[in-house]
Amino acid sequence: MKLFSPLAVNSMTLPNRLVVPAMVTRLSGEDGFVNQPITDRYVRFAQGGAGLVVLEAMAVHGSKSGPLLRISGDEFVTGLRDLASKMHDAGPGKCAPQIIHFLKISRTGWRQKVQDLSVAEVLAIPGLYAQAAVRGLQAGFDAIELHMAHAYTLSSFLSRHNGRRDDYGGSLQRRLRLPLETLAAVRAAVGANVPVGIRFDGEECVKGGYTLDEARVMALRFAQYGVDWLSISAGGKFEDAQPREGEPLYPYTGYSGERCMPGRNYPPAANLYIAAGIKDHLRQHGLFTPVVATGKINRPELAEDILQAGQADLIGMARPILADPDWPRKVQAGRFDKVIRCCYANVCKAKDERFQTVTCFLWPRGAIQAPQSTDTTPPVWPAKGAALVADISQARVSLKWNAAEDAEGVYGYDIWRAEGTSPPQRIDAVPGAVHAYHDSNAVAGLNYRYFVQAYDFAGNRSVASSEVEVSMP
Ligand SMILES: Cc1cc2nc3c(=O)[nH]c(=O)nc-3n(C[C@H](O)[C@H](O)[C@H](O)COP(=O)(O)O)c2cc1C
């Protein structure tokens, strides 16, 4: 598979094409130091075998925030060095911190905008990124990713909502100025051979925001300035965030937030056209900067098709790797059937929003890390069988079944549905304590077949339950 082929990115060679994009864990305290739970989370990601793990956004400056890692002073280097070293020992992949500058927000709903920054404050930003990048190298990371996506400072300069009237706002060239100066400052500080990537929005996904049209040009300029990879995200903006009384605005609560972390109601690879459009534009200009596509990509065939079709060079998987850090290792061994599959319930997103430890809805209740097991015996149905039944009420199909049994415990159930004569699709998953499911997406005029499969902590699946057939009235 191309997915498991290496890729040279400047001086580093990624062992495969899988990237874990940055995902805030909220495991650090507000002091921003690396601690044991953070180490455990990233060592686990590294063990899982992804080609590149980008560590959660860490602040380049001292501004107050909720729990967030920091790289804003030399005092943070020791902890980060220990983390990088443990990640290198744990797996074959490379690791890079994502470094971020953000503006101030308050519980009153007020937020600082780029037009509120003095010129001196603007001019200080490239240096803050450059110093943080150097600290990242001192800590032993293989590469550095500059956060220019979502609601944060550099993204807000790129934005069409940048309200500055000086050389840093207005025309596209002016909006690009600070991000390019930042890239240049980082490059000057780390040297030509250190891989430096940028994550930015390929579409803002807010009214009046920029779209792929301008993002293509931004990508081209970043590539011309020598960036080593472009990781394409979308949305996550303050402009359409939903205010909540007494809480700071969270930039993933509006439509643009949904586009950033597409939930159950979005199709697979929902944002792929953006990365593909950017890559195509770069190639038309003779530039071969690797492009990372992310957003609801979690089946190996889909990832492989994207790479084979040349729509992206690398595949980003955030929530799927949170759900099962061993996705890369299992899939490389041909065992996708053992992967615990993300169901895009976005509980992780909701936890991030509340500054709570980011965990996965599918993990056992109370767990702060993904479970691990070497068990090889799959769950079994009880003697009375799964006895799956379906009931139609309120124009939805309600399924119920008997609990499966497993020596270590049943971790969850996959819900499978076939429409008419089409092959069954796994439509969702529920945690092991739940033996019921409501399908609200069945409509009259179509026939459905359902079955469920139990899985254990190692991802061993039971045989399929008995099936039920349903015709909606
Ligand atoms: C809990 C959580 C935290 C995130 N934190 C970051 C972050 O720090 N930086 C970033 O660029 N993206 C962040 N993202 C966005 C992801 O990197 C990714 O783009 C998004 O989840 C869509 O990819 P997926 O469908 O593979 O999950 C976060 C996403 C989640 C769910």
Ligand as a Chemical Component Dictionary entry (heavy atoms), coordinates in Angstrom:
data_LIG
# 
_chem_comp.id                   LIG 
_chem_comp.type                 NON-POLYMER 
_chem_comp.pdbx_formal_charge   0 
_chem_comp.three_letter_code    LIG 
# 
loop_
_chem_comp_atom.comp_id 
_chem_comp_atom.atom_id 
_chem_comp_atom.alt_atom_id 
_chem_comp_atom.type_symbol 
_chem_comp_atom.charge 
_chem_comp_atom.model_Cartn_x 
_chem_comp_atom.model_Cartn_y 
_chem_comp_atom.model_Cartn_z 
_chem_comp_atom.pdbx_ordinal 
LIG C1  C1  C 0 -10.211 17.412 20.723 1  
LIG C2  C2  C 0 -9.589  18.014 19.504 2  
LIG C3  C3  C 0 -8.541  18.914 19.636 3  
LIG C4  C4  C 0 -7.951  19.491 18.498 4  
LIG N1  N1  N 0 -6.868  20.314 18.645 5  
LIG C5  C5  C 0 -6.244  20.806 17.537 6  
LIG C6  C6  C 0 -5.043  21.554 17.649 7  
LIG O1  O1  O 0 -4.488  21.751 18.732 8  
LIG N2  N2  N 0 -4.505  22.036 16.504 9  
LIG C7  C7  C 0 -5.043  21.794 15.278 10 
LIG O2  O2  O 0 -4.513  22.252 14.267 11 
LIG N3  N3  N 0 -6.171  21.055 15.149 12 
LIG C8  C8  C 0 -6.761  20.548 16.235 13 
LIG N4  N4  N 0 -7.860  19.731 16.082 14 
LIG C9  C9  C 0 -8.368  19.397 14.727 15 
LIG C10 C10 C 0 -7.790  18.061 14.271 16 
LIG O3  O3  O 0 -6.394  18.137 14.113 17 
LIG C11 C11 C 0 -8.414  17.587 12.938 18 
LIG O4  O4  O 0 -8.126  18.522 11.931 19 
LIG C12 C12 C 0 -9.931  17.385 13.015 20 
LIG O5  O5  O 0 -10.266 16.638 14.164 21 
LIG C13 C13 C 0 -10.460 16.648 11.775 22 
LIG O6  O6  O 0 -9.757  15.459 11.566 23 
LIG P1  P1  P 0 -10.348 14.000 11.947 24 
LIG O7  O7  O 0 -11.626 13.823 11.184 25 
LIG O8  O8  O 0 -9.283  13.039 11.493 26 
LIG O9  O9  O 0 -10.577 13.986 13.413 27 
LIG C14 C14 C 0 -8.448  19.153 17.209 28 
LIG C15 C15 C 0 -9.498  18.239 17.091 29 
LIG C16 C16 C 0 -10.066 17.666 18.218 30 
LIG C17 C17 C 0 -11.178 16.659 18.049 31 
# 
loop_
_chem_comp_bond.comp_id 
_chem_comp_bond.atom_id_1 
_chem_comp_bond.atom_id_2 
_chem_comp_bond.value_order 
_chem_comp_bond.pdbx_ordinal 
LIG C1  C2  SING 1  
LIG C2  C3  SING 2  
LIG C2  C16 DOUB 3  
LIG C3  C4  DOUB 4  
LIG C4  N1  SING 5  
LIG C4  C14 SING 6  
LIG N1  C5  DOUB 7  
LIG C5  C6  SING 8  
LIG C5  C8  SING 9  
LIG C6  O1  DOUB 10 
LIG C6  N2  SING 11 
LIG N2  C7  SING 12 
LIG C7  O2  DOUB 13 
LIG C7  N3  SING 14 
LIG N3  C8  DOUB 15 
LIG C8  N4  SING 16 
LIG N4  C9  SING 17 
LIG N4  C14 SING 18 
LIG C9  C10 SING 19 
LIG C10 O3  SING 20 
LIG C10 C11 SING 21 
LIG C11 O4  SING 22 
LIG C11 C12 SING 23 
LIG C12 O5  SING 24 
LIG C12 C13 SING 25 
LIG C13 O6  SING 26 
LIG O6  P1  SING 27 
LIG P1  O7  DOUB 28 
LIG P1  O8  SING 29 
LIG P1  O9  SING 30 
LIG C14 C15 DOUB 31 
LIG C15 C16 SING 32 
LIG C16 C17 SING 33 
# 
